[in-house]
Amino acid sequence: MKMLVAVDGSEQALEAVRYALGLRQAGLVASFVLATVQEPTYVYEVVLTPDADVLERLSGAVG
């Protein structure tokens, strides 16, 4: 069995990954595909942005 788990960096998505891994530990024979979609980052946004928090968001970092 293959399971698709959508992740977006939120706590709820992390909980979904934990739940899927728990199913696997409980004996489910499955593989997982993690899917994420992020906004594109443009070079000028990175160059012109002095704020570290904004840079992290633009870089598409998943927490």
OpenMM code with the backbone's topology and positions (N, CA, C; nanometers):
from openmm import Vec3, app, unit

residues = "MET LYS MET LEU VAL ALA VAL ASP GLY SER GLU GLN ALA LEU GLU ALA VAL ARG TYR ALA LEU GLY LEU ARG GLN ALA GLY LEU VAL ALA SER PHE VAL LEU ALA THR VAL GLN GLU PRO THR TYR VAL TYR GLU VAL VAL LEU THR PRO ASP ALA ASP VAL LEU GLU ARG LEU SER GLY ALA VAL GLY".split()
positions = [
    Vec3(0.0845, -0.1165, 0.0000),
    Vec3(0.0000, 0.0000, 0.0000),
    Vec3(0.0895, 0.1234, 0.0000),
    Vec3(0.0476, 0.2230, -0.0777),
    Vec3(0.1154, 0.3527, -0.0785),
    Vec3(0.0208, 0.4552, -0.0191),
    Vec3(0.0748, 0.5422, 0.0659),
    Vec3(-0.0055, 0.6473, 0.1275),
    Vec3(0.0540, 0.7828, 0.0920),
    Vec3(-0.0338, 0.8752, 0.0536),
    Vec3(0.0065, 1.0118, 0.0234),
    Vec3(-0.0198, 1.0976, 0.1462),
    Vec3(0.0842, 1.1663, 0.1934),
    Vec3(0.0715, 1.2540, 0.3094),
    Vec3(0.1128, 1.3940, 0.2644),
    Vec3(0.0178, 1.4877, 0.2734),
    Vec3(0.0468, 1.6257, 0.2341),
    Vec3(0.1115, 1.6988, 0.3511),
    Vec3(0.2199, 1.7691, 0.3237),
    Vec3(0.2897, 1.8445, 0.4283),
    Vec3(0.3065, 1.9891, 0.3834),
    Vec3(0.2877, 2.0809, 0.4810),
    Vec3(0.3020, 2.2231, 0.4490),
    Vec3(0.3803, 2.2974, 0.5570),
    Vec3(0.4408, 2.2230, 0.6482),
    Vec3(0.5182, 2.2859, 0.7540),
    Vec3(0.4364, 2.3168, 0.8786),
    Vec3(0.3064, 2.2924, 0.8742),
    Vec3(0.2218, 2.3219, 0.9895),
    Vec3(0.2299, 2.2088, 1.0926),
    Vec3(0.1855, 2.2393, 1.2129),
    Vec3(0.1831, 2.1383, 1.3187),
    Vec3(0.0879, 2.0240, 1.2817),
    Vec3(-0.0228, 2.0559, 1.2164),
    Vec3(-0.1180, 1.9527, 1.1755),
    Vec3(-0.0564, 1.8571, 1.0734),
    Vec3(0.0215, 1.9098, 0.9820),
    Vec3(0.0878, 1.8250, 0.8832),
    Vec3(0.1916, 1.7361, 0.9500),
    Vec3(0.2645, 1.7908, 1.0463),
    Vec3(0.3619, 1.7111, 1.1200),
    Vec3(0.2920, 1.5995, 1.1965),
    Vec3(0.1771, 1.6290, 1.2529),
    Vec3(0.0995, 1.5269, 1.3236),
    Vec3(0.0534, 1.4171, 1.2278),
    Vec3(0.0172, 1.4535, 1.1055),
    Vec3(-0.0222, 1.3546, 1.0050),
    Vec3(0.0942, 1.2614, 0.9717),
    Vec3(0.2143, 1.3167, 0.9620),
    Vec3(0.3331, 1.2346, 0.9360),
    Vec3(0.3579, 1.1411, 1.0543),
    Vec3(0.3476, 1.1927, 1.1754),
    Vec3(0.3654, 1.1082, 1.2944),
    Vec3(0.2630, 0.9954, 1.2977),
    Vec3(0.1392, 1.0277, 1.2631),
    Vec3(0.0331, 0.9272, 1.2626),
    Vec3(0.0638, 0.8176, 1.1599),
    Vec3(0.1055, 0.8582, 1.0412),
    Vec3(0.1391, 0.7616, 0.9363),
    Vec3(0.2543, 0.6715, 0.9805),
    Vec3(0.3550, 0.7310, 1.0428),
    Vec3(0.4674, 0.6506, 1.0920),
    Vec3(0.4229, 0.5564, 1.2034),
    Vec3(0.3283, 0.6010, 1.2860),
    Vec3(0.2734, 0.5154, 1.3904),
    Vec3(0.2011, 0.3950, 1.3321),
    Vec3(0.1288, 0.4161, 1.2226),
    Vec3(0.0627, 0.3037, 1.1554),
    Vec3(0.1656, 0.2013, 1.1079),
    Vec3(0.2740, 0.2534, 1.0555),
    Vec3(0.3820, 0.1653, 1.0075),
    Vec3(0.4424, 0.0859, 1.1234),
    Vec3(0.4660, 0.1526, 1.2356),
    Vec3(0.5219, 0.0845, 1.3534),
    Vec3(0.4247, -0.0184, 1.4097),
    Vec3(0.2954, 0.0048, 1.3888),
    Vec3(0.1939, -0.0885, 1.4378),
    Vec3(0.1787, -0.2097, 1.3460),
    Vec3(0.2515, -0.2122, 1.2364),
    Vec3(0.2511, -0.3295, 1.1509),
    Vec3(0.1956, -0.3099, 1.0111),
    Vec3(0.1461, -0.1919, 0.9785),
    Vec3(0.0953, -0.1678, 0.8443),
    Vec3(0.2109, -0.1735, 0.7447),
    Vec3(0.1939, -0.2503, 0.6423),
    Vec3(0.2959, -0.2587, 0.5380),
    Vec3(0.2602, -0.1527, 0.4336),
    Vec3(0.3352, -0.0446, 0.4349),
    Vec3(0.3043, 0.0667, 0.3459),
    Vec3(0.4292, 0.1485, 0.3191),
    Vec3(0.4254, 0.2191, 0.2081),
    Vec3(0.5281, 0.3194, 0.1804),
    Vec3(0.4561, 0.4533, 0.1735),
    Vec3(0.5306, 0.5598, 0.1935),
    Vec3(0.4710, 0.6920, 0.2006),
    Vec3(0.5298, 0.7836, 0.0947),
    Vec3(0.4438, 0.8670, 0.0405),
    Vec3(0.4844, 0.9734, -0.0502),
    Vec3(0.4449, 1.1030, 0.0190),
    Vec3(0.5436, 1.1877, 0.0463),
    Vec3(0.5160, 1.3182, 0.1067),
    Vec3(0.5073, 1.4208, -0.0049),
    Vec3(0.4013, 1.4996, -0.0036),
    Vec3(0.3814, 1.6010, -0.1072),
    Vec3(0.3728, 1.7385, -0.0429),
    Vec3(0.4433, 1.8337, -0.1019),
    Vec3(0.4377, 1.9714, -0.0540),
    Vec3(0.4363, 2.0659, -0.1734),
    Vec3(0.3698, 2.1771, -0.1565),
    Vec3(0.3669, 2.2813, -0.2587),
    Vec3(0.4076, 2.4110, -0.1908),
    Vec3(0.4993, 2.4823, -0.2515),
    Vec3(0.5472, 2.6071, -0.1933),
    Vec3(0.5446, 2.7168, -0.2983),
    Vec3(0.5275, 2.8379, -0.2509),
    Vec3(0.5323, 2.9530, -0.3400),
    Vec3(0.6726, 2.9660, -0.3988),
    Vec3(0.6834, 3.0019, -0.5264),
    Vec3(0.8178, 3.0203, -0.5837),
    Vec3(0.8874, 3.1425, -0.5234),
    Vec3(1.0175, 3.1331, -0.5117),
    Vec3(1.0976, 3.2447, -0.4632),
    Vec3(1.1699, 3.3064, -0.5820),
    Vec3(1.1612, 3.4360, -0.5920),
    Vec3(1.2287, 3.5050, -0.7011),
    Vec3(1.3550, 3.5704, -0.6478),
    Vec3(1.4589, 3.5711, -0.7285),
    Vec3(1.5895, 3.6208, -0.6868),
    Vec3(1.5803, 3.7632, -0.6331),
    Vec3(1.5051, 3.8490, -0.6977),
    Vec3(1.4988, 3.9890, -0.6515),
    Vec3(1.4370, 3.9991, -0.5134),
    Vec3(1.3445, 3.9074, -0.4756),
    Vec3(1.2870, 3.9097, -0.3419),
    Vec3(1.3932, 3.8783, -0.2361),
    Vec3(1.4787, 3.7826, -0.2649),
    Vec3(1.5845, 3.7451, -0.1713),
    Vec3(1.6871, 3.8560, -0.1589),
    Vec3(1.7244, 3.9167, -0.2701),
    Vec3(1.8257, 4.0218, -0.2697),
    Vec3(1.7763, 4.1477, -0.1992),
    Vec3(1.6502, 4.1822, -0.2173),
    Vec3(1.5964, 4.3060, -0.1636),
    Vec3(1.5384, 4.2927, -0.0224),
    Vec3(1.5368, 4.1751, 0.0358),
    Vec3(1.4733, 4.1539, 0.1655),
    Vec3(1.5777, 4.1499, 0.2766),
    Vec3(1.5816, 4.2525, 0.3626),
    Vec3(1.6800, 4.2547, 0.4707),
    Vec3(1.6344, 4.1784, 0.5955),
    Vec3(1.5062, 4.1476, 0.6084),
    Vec3(1.4508, 4.0854, 0.7284),
    Vec3(1.4728, 3.9335, 0.7251),
    Vec3(1.5379, 3.8784, 0.8264),
    Vec3(1.5692, 3.7348, 0.8314),
    Vec3(1.4437, 3.6488, 0.8325),
    Vec3(1.3378, 3.6929, 0.9015),
    Vec3(1.2133, 3.6158, 0.9050),
    Vec3(1.1502, 3.6062, 0.7661),
    Vec3(1.1528, 3.7159, 0.6954),
    Vec3(1.0977, 3.7164, 0.5596),
    Vec3(1.1830, 3.6293, 0.4683),
    Vec3(1.3142, 3.6370, 0.4827),
    Vec3(1.4024, 3.5523, 0.4021),
    Vec3(1.3734, 3.4044, 0.4250),
    Vec3(1.3508, 3.3669, 0.5492),
    Vec3(1.3212, 3.2267, 0.5791),
    Vec3(1.1910, 3.1842, 0.5119),
    Vec3(1.0907, 3.2694, 0.5193),
    Vec3(0.9616, 3.2375, 0.4562),
    Vec3(0.9777, 3.2254, 0.3052),
    Vec3(1.0500, 3.3182, 0.2437),
    Vec3(1.0689, 3.3161, 0.0988),
    Vec3(1.1516, 3.1993, 0.0520),
    Vec3(1.2411, 3.1519, 0.1374),
    Vec3(1.3274, 3.0407, 0.0949),
    Vec3(1.2523, 2.9105, 0.0899),
    Vec3(1.1282, 2.9076, 0.1406),
    Vec3(1.0499, 2.7860, 0.1351),
    Vec3(1.0879, 2.6863, 0.2421),
    Vec3(1.1482, 2.7349, 0.3507),
    Vec3(1.1870, 2.6446, 0.4593),
    Vec3(1.0653, 2.5787, 0.5190),
    Vec3(1.0689, 2.4492, 0.5358),
    Vec3(0.9603, 2.3743, 0.5959),
    Vec3(1.0017, 2.3390, 0.7366),
    Vec3(0.9182, 2.3820, 0.8332),
    Vec3(0.9498, 2.3617, 0.9736),
    Vec3(0.9178, 2.2291, 1.0278),
] * unit.nanometer
topology = app.Topology()
chain = topology.addChain("A")
for resn in residues:
    res = topology.addResidue(resn, chain)
    for name in ("N", "CA", "C"):
        topology.addAtom(name, app.Element.getBySymbol(name[0]), res)
